[in-house]
Amino acid sequence: MSFETLPGFRAFYPENAAKRAAIFGLWRAAASSFNFLEYDAPVLESLELYIEKSGEEIVGQLFHFEDRGGRTVALRPEMTPSLARLVGAKANSLKRPIKWFNIGEHYRYERPQKGRLRAFYQFNADILGESSAAADAELMTLLVHALKGFGLDATDFKLRLSDRDLWLFLLQAEGLDSTISLAVLSIIDKLERTQREKTIEELTSVMGESAVAFMAKVETLVAIRDFPALEKYFSRLALEKPLAELIEARLAEWRFLLKALENSGVSEFVEIDFGIVRGLAYYTGFVFEAFEASGEGRALAGGGRYDDLVGKLGSQSMPAVGFAMGDVTLGDLLEKKGLLAVAESSPDFILIIGGEAERAQALSDASALRAAGYSVEYPLKELAFGKQFKEANQRGARFAIVYGSDELEKGVLKVRDLTAGEETDYPRENLIELAKSLYGKVSK
Ligand code: HAM
């Protein structure tokens, strides 16, 4: 019987583990330059946490089971419900705004396909305790900053910005109640991936005959790419008070957000696109997704405001906004652009050992060098000098130190610069000083 990796799961051989580490490193660097604090939560949670909180789509994709204690549990498909619970539980003692990030694995039982797996990593960043759109702008700026950190620019990716508030006002203007509105939004969420006739059919089933006329309004709205066109769209609807006032107030929030994005220098990455409504149930305001600029592939990241989730989890309510970026679509894009080249790691020193008699000194020096922060390798079994040098060259080490009987007798350290192919003898006493001078006096 042969065992294979399960569908949608990945094994990470060192080359891929190094790429993953490079991605995590840049995510972490971006988060800390915005002074976000790292947190973590369990990978296994009560199933209940995701039912209703995450929305139909994710619930249908849960890895869930009954544990030995009879609890119904699920592997986390996303971080946001756990985060809301964690923050809610200490709402009074946490200093606001709460700016937290996490890098962790998540699990969804999706059909494995390009850009979609069953186990993937996400970089989650969220701000809780701040209702102003300044927080939305800060997160969108972090998202852009993180992607730029990989060497991507505005020709590579775009942030598509939309607004569930404006969508809900529009649906209200159509006379739809909040339950029907949510059903309509989930149909719109699939607009791009669904045939027009099918969308109209689905809309008709929830809103009746008016679906055809409504579809035309939807198509005009989702084609809008700039703010003046958005303002014009809503003014042409010529709505009555109080809806007209609500929309005007919302458009003022938009102006504030767009100005903040402009001031942070990320406007060129942001595009208005009301085709984005987000599949998760908890979003309440601005929502956004990052995509390749070419429009190819699944989303690189997604997020938005979710002001009701902390309150719904039983604690006091708290405004919140955040996003998550996945490693799968990002990794594919970086590979495509040649931006994920990771140099194979090589030791600072390779020790070349003549025989068992010299091994004792080599081992003791290896420990001293390692304690000083250098990476050191030596052969674990006896090998001919020639073979050891050949391997040292293949490993890409810069320096080899030779432990032959001659060197030990004379009390010298014979160092071979493997790049220059030169050998020099140094006095034995000062191993660490020598290492520092070889590496340009930089204490590693
Ligand atoms: P999401 O849109 O479900 O949002 O996922 C965010 C990102 O995770 C996606 O854009 C994608 O890159 C990645 N992702 C999701 N599912 C998969 C999969 N099956 N395979 C590979 N990558 C995947 C959320 O998860 C929200 N909790 C984000 C959030 C944080 N909202 C507020 N705070």
Boltz pocket constraint, residues with backbone or C-beta under 6 A from the ligand:
constraints:
  - pocket:
      binder: B
      contacts: [[A, 77], [A, 78], [A, 79], [A, 80], [A, 108], [A, 110], [A, 115], [A, 116], [A, 117], [A, 118], [A, 119], [A, 120], [A, 121], [A, 122], [A, 124], [A, 125], [A, 126], [A, 280], [A, 290], [A, 299], [A, 300], [A, 301], [A, 302], [A, 303], [A, 304], [A, 306], [A, 321], [A, 322], [A, 323], [A, 324], [A, 325], [A, 326], [A, 327], [A, 328], [A, 329]]
      max_distance: 6.0
